[in-house]
Amino acid sequence: MIRSIVLSAAFAAIALPAAAGTAFTAKLAAPADGQSSVVAASAVWTCEADTCVAELNRRTATVRTCKKVASEVGVLASFGSADDSLSEEDLAECNKAAKD
């Protein structure tokens, strides 16, 4: 009985951090036009002025995810998390999907 409780606690300690999302930021090239939130890449992005933020269930920034955000909010000046951001080349590719 105690063994199963210890194993369950150990599993929970390992699994819970993996389930947590990563904060991503999309910096807009121009301030948002009154949008307070949009849904893109299976997340709700909260936008204020020229910055949109969301919790994503991934650790790395990808062009694919960036394109989904740009198609909703417009041209981005940067995209990524505290640990990973898109390169200038990847950001240029991302912005091809930006809404007008």
VEXDOKOL-206929 format. One line per 3 residues: number of its first residue (from 1); for each residue x, y, z of N, C-alpha, C, O, CB. Coordinates in pm, 1 decimal. Glycine has a CB too. Layout:
<atoms>
NUM = X:Y:Z:X:Y:Z:X:Y:Z:X:Y:Z:X:Y:Z ~ ...
</atoms>
This chain:
<atoms>
1 = 82.0:-119.1:0.0:0.0:0.0:0.0:86.3:125.4:0.0:66.7:215.1:-81.9:-93.2:-0.1:119.8 ~ 182.1:131.2:92.4:269.8:247.8:99.9:353.5:258.4:-26.9:380.5:368.0:-76.0:361.0:239.7:224.1 ~ 394.0:143.2:-78.9:474.6:142.2:-201.2:397.3:205.4:-317.7:453.9:283.2:-394.5:516.5:-2.3:-237.0
4 = 268.9:172.3:-330.7:189.8:228.4:-440.4:167.4:378.5:-422.0:161.2:452.2:-520.4:55.0:156.4:-450.7 ~ 155.4:424.0:-298.9:140.8:567.4:-273.0:268.8:641.1:-310.8:263.9:747.1:-373.0:106.0:593.0:-124.5 ~ 381.5:585.5:-273.6:510.8:646.1:-307.0:530.0:649.5:-458.2:574.6:750.7:-512.3:626.6:568.6:-240.0
7 = 497.4:541.1:-526.7:510.1:537.6:-672.5:416.3:638.3:-739.1:454.5:704.2:-835.7:481.3:396.5:-724.9 ~ 295.7:650.0:-688.7:200.5:747.1:-743.4:250.4:888.6:-725.3:240.4:970.4:-816.8:64.1:731.7:-677.5 ~ 304.0:918.6:-608.6:356.9:1052.5:-581.4:476.2:1082.3:-671.2:489.3:1194.1:-721.1:397.2:1065.8:-433.5
10 = 562.4:984.8:-692.2:678.9:1003.8:-779.3:634.3:1027.1:-923.2:688.9:1113.8:-991.4:773.4:881.7:-771.7 ~ 537.2:952.0:-969.5:485.8:970.7:-1104.9:424.8:1109.2:-1121.4:448.8:1175.4:-1222.4:382.2:863.1:-1138.1 ~ 346.8:1153.7:-1024.7:284.2:1285.6:-1030.6:389.9:1395.9:-1033.3:373.6:1495.2:-1104.2:189.7:1305.6:-911.1
13 = 496.2:1379.8:-958.1:602.6:1480.3:-954.6:671.7:1491.9:-1089.3:717.5:1599.9:-1126.6:704.7:1446.2:-846.6 ~ 679.6:1381.6:-1162.4:742.2:1383.2:-1294.4:643.5:1432.0:-1400.0:681.4:1509.8:-1487.5:794.7:1243.3:-1331.0 ~ 520.1:1388.9:-1394.0:421.7:1418.0:-1497.9:369.0:1560.7:-1493.1:345.0:1619.5:-1598.5:307.2:1322.6:-1486.6
16 = 350.5:1617.5:-1377.0:290.0:1749.6:-1368.2:372.0:1859.8:-1434.4:313.8:1940.7:-1506.7:268.0:1784.3:-1225.4 ~ 502.9:1868.0:-1414.3:577.8:1971.9:-1484.4:570.8:1957.5:-1636.0:572.0:2057.9:-1707.2:721.7:1969.7:-1440.3 ~ 563.6:1835.3:-1686.1:555.1:1814.3:-1830.1:422.2:1864.2:-1885.8:415.2:1903.3:-2002.3:573.5:1666.7:-1863.1
19 = 317.4:1863.5:-1804.7:186.5:1906.8:-1850.4:173.0:2058.8:-1851.3:82.2:2112.3:-1914.9:79.2:1846.2:-1763.4 ~ 260.3:2127.4:-1783.0:252.2:2273.0:-1775.8:288.7:2333.9:-1910.0:373.5:2280.8:-1981.8:344.2:2327.7:-1665.4 ~ 224.6:2445.6:-1944.1:252.7:2514.0:-2068.5:370.2:2608.3:-2056.6:422.5:2632.9:-1947.8:132.1:2589.0:-2114.3
22 = 410.4:2660.4:-2171.1:519.0:2757.0:-2178.8:460.9:2889.1:-2224.7:380.4:2892.4:-2317.8:632.0:2708.7:-2274.8 ~ 500.2:2997.4:-2161.2:452.1:3130.3:-2199.2:520.9:3174.6:-2328.3:643.7:3178.8:-2336.2:477.7:3233.2:-2085.3 ~ 441.2:3207.2:-2427.8:492.0:3258.8:-2555.0:445.7:3402.6:-2572.9:337.4:3440.6:-2528.3:444.8:3170.7:-2674.2
25 = 529.6:3481.6:-2638.8:499.1:3621.8:-2666.5:511.2:3648.1:-2815.0:608.8:3609.2:-2879.2:592.4:3715.6:-2587.4 ~ 409.9:3715.2:-2868.8:412.3:3761.4:-3007.1:414.3:3913.7:-3002.1:316.5:3976.7:-2961.8:288.6:3706.9:-3090.1 ~ 526.0:3972.0:-3043.3:539.9:4117.6:-3044.8:494.7:4164.7:-3181.7:550.0:4123.4:-3283.7:688.0:4163.3:-3013.8
28 = 393.4:4251.7:-3184.1:336.0:4299.5:-3308.3:419.8:4412.2:-3368.9:480.2:4491.4:-3296.5:193.4:4346.6:-3285.1 ~ 422.9:4418.7:-3502.7:493.5:4526.6:-3570.8:420.6:4659.0:-3549.7:483.2:4765.0:-3549.3:507.2:4496.1:-3721.3 ~ 288.4:4653.5:-3532.1:205.7:4772.2:-3505.7:106.5:4735.9:-3395.9:64.5:4620.4:-3388.1:130.8:4821.7:-3636.3
31 = 68.2:4830.0:-3311.7:-26.1:4799.9:-3203.0:-156.9:4739.4:-3254.7:-203.6:4772.0:-3363.8:-56.2:4926.8:-3123.5 ~ -214.1:4651.1:-3173.6:-340.8:4586.2:-3207.6:-451.7:4689.1:-3219.3:-451.4:4791.0:-3150.2:-377.6:4480.4:-3102.7 ~ -546.0:4661.2:-3307.1:-657.0:4753.0:-3331.3:-775.7:4723.3:-3240.6:-886.0:4696.7:-3288.2:-700.1:4745.8:-3476.8
34 = -752.8:4728.0:-3112.5:-861.2:4710.2:-3017.0:-891.4:4566.0:-2980.3:-976.3:4541.9:-2894.4:-982.8:4771.7:-3070.4 ~ -824.4:4468.6:-3042.8:-847.2:4329.4:-3006.3:-790.6:4305.2:-2867.6:-678.1:4345.4:-2838.0:-783.3:4233.0:-3109.6 ~ -867.6:4240.4:-2783.4:-816.8:4207.8:-2651.1:-773.2:4062.1:-2642.3:-688.6:4027.2:-2559.9:-922.1:4237.0:-2545.9
37 = -831.0:3976.7:-2727.2:-788.3:3837.3:-2730.2:-827.8:3773.3:-2862.6:-928.2:3809.5:-2923.9:-849.1:3759.0:-2612.4 ~ -746.3:3677.5:-2904.7:-773.4:3600.4:-3025.8:-739.2:3454.8:-2996.3:-662.8:3424.9:-2904.4:-691.2:3654.9:-3148.8 ~ -796.6:3365.3:-3075.2:-765.6:3223.3:-3062.3:-680.4:3184.3:-3182.3:-720.7:3201.7:-3297.3:-896.2:3135.6:-3053.6
40 = -561.2:3130.9:-3153.3:-470.6:3084.3:-3258.3:-381.2:2975.8:-3199.8:-343.0:2982.9:-3083.0:-385.2:3202.1:-3316.6 ~ -348.5:2877.3:-3278.9:-261.5:2767.1:-3236.3:-316.0:2698.3:-3111.1:-240.5:2663.6:-3020.3:-119.3:2818.8:-3209.9 ~ -445.6:2679.5:-3107.6:-513.7:2610.8:-2996.0:-493.2:2678.6:-2861.9:-489.4:2612.2:-2758.3:-465.6:2468.6:-2986.4
43 = -480.1:2810.1:-2863.2:-461.7:2886.6:-2739.4:-530.6:3021.3:-2750.9:-552.2:3072.4:-2860.8:-311.7:2905.6:-2707.9 ~ -564.7:3078.1:-2636.2:-620.4:3212.9:-2632.6:-504.9:3309.1:-2609.3:-435.0:3300.1:-2508.4:-730.8:3227.4:-2521.0 ~ -485.2:3400.8:-2702.9:-380.0:3500.9:-2694.9:-441.7:3630.0:-2643.4:-537.0:3681.7:-2701.6:-311.0:3522.5:-2833.2
46 = -387.4:3681.1:-2534.9:-433.1:3807.1:-2477.5:-341.8:3917.4:-2530.0:-220.1:3913.0:-2512.1:-432.9:3802.5:-2320.0 ~ -402.6:4016.0:-2594.9:-325.0:4122.0:-2659.1:-350.4:4256.4:-2591.6:-463.7:4292.0:-2559.0:-359.1:4130.4:-2808.5 ~ -241.5:4329.3:-2572.0:-248.4:4464.4:-2519.0:-141.6:4545.8:-2589.5:-23.4:4511.4:-2585.5:-229.5:4467.0:-2363.4
49 = -183.4:4653.9:-2654.2:-94.0:4740.0:-2732.8:-24.4:4656.1:-2840.5:-91.0:4607.1:-2931.8:11.6:4810.2:-2640.5 ~ 106.7:4638.5:-2832.0:178.9:4565.5:-2936.2:229.6:4428.2:-2890.8:322.9:4373.9:-2950.0:295.2:4648.1:-2983.8 ~ 169.0:4372.7:-2786.8:214.9:4244.9:-2732.7:97.5:4149.8:-2708.1:-2.7:4186.5:-2646.7:292.8:4267.4:-2602.3
52 = 112.5:4027.2:-2757.5:14.3:3921.3:-2732.3:86.0:3806.8:-2661.8:197.9:3771.0:-2698.5:-53.6:3872.3:-2865.9 ~ 21.1:3749.1:-2560.1:81.1:3639.2:-2483.5:-17.9:3523.7:-2470.9:-139.5:3542.9:-2470.6:125.1:3687.9:-2342.9 ~ 38.4:3402.3:-2460.6:-43.4:3282.1:-2442.0:42.6:3171.0:-2384.8:165.0:3171.7:-2398.0:-108.3:3237.2:-2575.6
55 = -24.0:3075.2:-2320.9:41.5:2953.6:-2272.0:21.1:2846.1:-2377.7:-92.2:2814.2:-2414.0:-16.0:2908.1:-2131.5 ~ 131.6:2790.3:-2426.9:124.4:2685.0:-2527.4:182.5:2555.9:-2471.9:273.8:2558.3:-2389.3:198.5:2726.8:-2655.4 ~ 129.7:2444.3:-2517.3:178.1:2313.6:-2472.9:296.0:2267.8:-2558.1:295.9:2157.0:-2611.9:65.0:2209.6:-2478.4
58 = 394.3:2352.7:-2569.4:517.6:2319.9:-2640.7:629.3:2403.0:-2581.5:603.7:2500.4:-2510.7:504.1:2345.2:-2794.2 ~ 751.2:2366.0:-2609.4:866.0:2437.0:-2552.2:939.7:2522.2:-2653.8:1005.7:2619.1:-2616.2:961.8:2338.8:-2491.2 ~ 930.2:2488.4:-2782.2:1006.1:2560.8:-2883.5:915.0:2639.8:-2975.5:801.1:2601.1:-3001.4:1090.6:2464.8:-2964.7
61 = 967.2:2751.0:-3024.1:894.8:2834.9:-3119.3:909.2:2772.9:-3258.2:1018.8:2733.7:-3298.1:948.1:2982.7:-3117.5 ~ 798.0:2764.3:-3331.3:802.1:2710.2:-3466.8:738.0:2808.4:-3563.2:652.2:2888.2:-3525.3:731.2:2573.3:-3473.8 ~ 781.1:2801.3:-3688.9:722.9:2886.7:-3792.0:575.0:2854.4:-3807.8:493.5:2944.4:-3828.3:797.0:2869.2:-3926.6
64 = 540.6:2728.8:-3798.5:400.8:2685.8:-3814.2:310.7:2753.6:-3711.0:204.8:2806.2:-3745.4:389.7:2532.4:-3801.2 ~ 352.9:2752.2:-3585.0:274.0:2817.0:-3479.7:270.1:2967.2:-3500.8:165.2:3029.9:-3485.7:331.5:2784.8:-3340.8 ~ 382.6:3024.0:-3535.3:390.3:3167.9:-3559.5:293.4:3209.7:-3671.3:225.7:3311.8:-3659.8:534.8:3208.3:-3595.8
67 = 287.3:3131.3:-3778.3:197.0:3162.5:-3889.4:50.9:3165.8:-3843.7:-26.9:3250.1:-3888.2:214.3:3059.9:-4001.9 ~ 14.9:3073.8:-3755.1:-122.5:3070.4:-3705.2:-154.9:3198.4:-3627.9:-264.9:3252.5:-3639.0:-144.2:2946.9:-3615.5 ~ -58.9:3245.7:-3550.4:-79.0:3368.9:-3473.4:-81.2:3489.1:-3566.8:-170.0:3573.7:-3556.5:31.7:3385.8:-3366.6
70 = 15.1:3497.7:-3657.3:23.6:3611.2:-3749.9:-101.3:3622.4:-3836.8:-143.1:3732.9:-3871.2:147.5:3598.0:-3838.6 ~ -161.0:3508.7:-3872.6:-282.4:3513.4:-3955.0:-399.4:3575.6:-3880.1:-495.5:3621.2:-3942.1:-320.0:3373.2:-4001.5 ~ -392.3:3577.9:-3748.5:-499.0:3637.3:-3667.2:-469.2:3780.4:-3623.4:-560.9:3862.0:-3613.1:-523.1:3552.4:-3545.4
73 = -343.0:3811.8:-3597.6:-311.0:3943.5:-3539.9:-233.8:4036.0:-3632.5:-230.9:4156.8:-3609.1:-232.4:3925.1:-3414.9 ~ -171.0:3983.0:-3737.1:-95.9:4066.5:-3830.3:54.0:4043.2:-3821.1:99.6:3947.7:-3758.2:-126.1:4211.9:-3805.2 ~ 130.1:4131.8:-3884.8:275.1:4119.0:-3893.2:338.3:4123.6:-3754.9:303.2:4206.8:-3671.3:333.3:4229.3:-3981.4
76 = 433.1:4031.4:-3732.5:500.6:4022.2:-3603.2:643.6:4073.0:-3612.4:711.9:4051.9:-3712.7:499.3:3878.2:-3552.5 ~ 688.1:4139.7:-3507.1:826.7:4185.5:-3496.5:913.0:4078.4:-3431.1:1033.5:4072.5:-3455.4:834.7:4317.0:-3416.1 ~ 851.9:3993.1:-3347.8:922.8:3881.5:-3285.2:820.8:3779.1:-3237.8:702.8:3809.3:-3220.1:1011.7:3930.3:-3166.5
79 = 870.5:3654.9:-3217.5:783.5:3547.2:-3171.0:868.4:3445.6:-3097.9:971.0:3400.7:-3148.9:706.6:3480.9:-3289.0 ~ 825.0:3409.0:-2977.1:896.5:3305.6:-2903.8:864.2:3305.8:-2756.1:771.8:3372.7:-2709.8:1043.9:3322.0:-2922.6 ~ 944.7:3227.6:-2682.6:931.7:3218.1:-2537.6:1058.5:3275.8:-2475.3:1145.9:3326.0:-2545.9:907.8:3069.7:-2491.6
82 = 1067.6:3268.3:-2344.1:1187.3:3316.8:-2275.5:1309.9:3234.6:-2314.3:1422.4:3284.3:-2309.1:1167.2:3312.8:-2123.4 ~ 1288.4:3109.3:-2353.2:1399.7:3019.4:-2384.7:1426.5:3000.4:-2533.0:1533.5:2951.7:-2569.6:1374.4:2887.3:-2324.0 ~ 1332.4:3037.3:-2620.1:1347.0:3009.0:-2762.2:1269.5:3110.6:-2844.8:1151.1:3133.9:-2820.4:1299.4:2866.8:-2794.1
85 = 1336.4:3170.9:-2942.5:1271.3:3267.4:-3031.2:1303.5:3234.0:-3176.0:1404.1:3169.4:-3205.2:1315.6:3411.8:-2997.9 ~ 1216.6:3279.0:-3266.5:1241.0:3256.2:-3408.5:1354.4:3345.7:-3457.8:1372.8:3457.5:-3409.7:1113.0:3281.7:-3490.1 ~ 1429.3:3294.5:-3553.8:1534.4:3373.0:-3618.2:1469.9:3475.5:-3711.9:1349.7:3469.4:-3737.7:1633.4:3280.6:-3696.5
88 = 1549.3:3568.7:-3762.0:1497.8:3668.6:-3856.5:1442.2:3601.3:-3981.8:1339.2:3643.6:-4034.3:1608.6:3768.9:-3895.0 ~ 1509.7:3497.0:-4030.0:1464.8:3425.5:-4149.5:1331.6:3355.0:-4124.3:1240.2:3361.4:-4206.5:1570.8:3323.7:-4194.1 ~ 1322.2:3288.3:-4010.4:1197.7:3219.6:-3976.1:1084.4:3318.5:-3954.6:970.4:3291.4:-3992.5:1216.6:3134.2:-3851.1
91 = 1114.2:3432.0:-3894.7:1012.1:3534.2:-3872.4:961.2:3589.3:-4006.1:841.7:3614.9:-4021.0:1068.4:3648.5:-3785.1 ~ 1050.9:3607.6:-4102.7:1009.9:3653.6:-4235.9:916.4:3551.5:-4300.4:817.4:3588.9:-4363.2:1133.6:3677.8:-4326.3 ~ 947.5:3423.2:-4285.1:860.5:3316.5:-4337.8:724.1:3320.1:-4268.2:620.1:3306.4:-4332.6:927.0:3176.8:-4318.8
94 = 726.1:3338.4:-4137.4:603.2:3345.9:-4058.1:514.4:3459.3:-4106.7:393.5:3441.6:-4122.1:635.9:3364.6:-3909.5 ~ 573.1:3574.3:-4130.7:495.3:3693.1:-4167.1:430.6:3685.5:-4303.9:347.5:3769.9:-4337.6:582.3:3813.1:-4162.1 ~ 466.9:3586.0:-4383.3:398.8:3565.5:-4512.5:252.0:3528.9:-4490.5:169.0:3547.6:-4579.4:469.6:3454.4:-4594.7
97 = 220.6:3477.1:-4372.9:82.6:3437.0:-4340.7:6.2:3546.9:-4268.9:-111.4:3528.5:-4237.2:82.9:3311.4:-4255.1 ~ 69.7:3660.9:-4242.3:5.8:3768.3:-4164.0:-116.8:3825.1:-4234.8:-118.8:3842.5:-4356.7:106.0:3880.8:-4136.8 ~ -218.0:3853.0:-4154.8:-338.7:3914.6:-4211.1:-306.2:4058.6:-4248.3:-218.3:4121.7:-4189.6:-458.7:3908.6:-4110.2
100 = -378.7:4108.3:-4346.4:-356.9:4246.3:-4392.9:-419.4:4347.9:-4301.8:-409.8:4467.9:-4327.3:-411.5:4264.3:-4531.9
</atoms>
